[in-house]
Amino acid sequence: MQTINSNRTSVIVLYTILIIFGCSSMALGQFESTARMLTTTIMPATSSLATAQTSVIQQRKSMAIAAGVWPDGTAPSGSTTVPQKQGLASKYDISTTDFLPVSRSPIVPDQLANAATGVDPQTRETMRKLYLQALASFEAEARKNNMANAFAFVTAIALQTKFGKQLTETQADQLIVYFNNVLGSTPTFYTTNPRQQQMLYESLIITGNLIALLDSQGKQANNQQMRTQAMDMSQAVIKQFLGFDAK
């Protein structure tokens, strides 16, 4: 099973956007707009996933423990070590959550770049290229066109941002198994429009990068607004995909 070994490359790719924008208020405004667009894509598309999760409550609890986070949002003993006995068993082959893209070219980067306001054509094109590079960087490390990997990627970054500790490779693998099991058990996953699947996949990856970018740049620039937005996005991801409030 291919794993999300590292998010550093793709985070660095999007980090350069702030350099281009000069870390200005315009940059933050663009990212806030991007975050809203991504949210409108992800949340409705994952409503069936949330419904399916009610039948895997024990899996979800085990995943929370494996990630070092109890359902009440606390980190037990300040550690994110995964107890081996808590490992989830894979119910489906990883290919179960593969999808066939409707377009050889990504869809979401164009939509995000075209929706940006108050930027010149050159900056818009730079944004488009950077979003494309973020997707390419992810696919160089993880299984391409696989929904479980995309869900695991954004969730891993959300957990890292919220609790301040990077997941181990074993924990990242467990996230993939978890989402592969849940999606494989969700009938609507198999009937979802292929274009919607591709857009959701791309949106999840870009969202993960955006969370990490806002958190990293917020810390470096001591920008509380960026850090707060990264935290809010992380909490929303954890709530939606793992099913508990990480507050």
Secondary structure, 3 states (H helix, E strand, C coil): CCCCCCCHHHHHHHHHHHHHHCCCHHHHHHHHHHHHHHHHHHHHHCHHHHHHHHHHHHHHHHHHHHCCCCCCCCCHHHCCCCCHHHCCCCCCCHHHHECCCCCCCCCHHHHHHHHCCCCCHHHHHHHHHHHHHHHHHHHHHCCCCEHHHHHHHHHHHHHHHHHCCCCCHHHHHHHHHHHHHHHHCCHHHHHCCHHHHHHHHHHHHHHHHHHHHHHHHHHHCCCHHHHHHHHHHHHHHHHHHHCCCCC
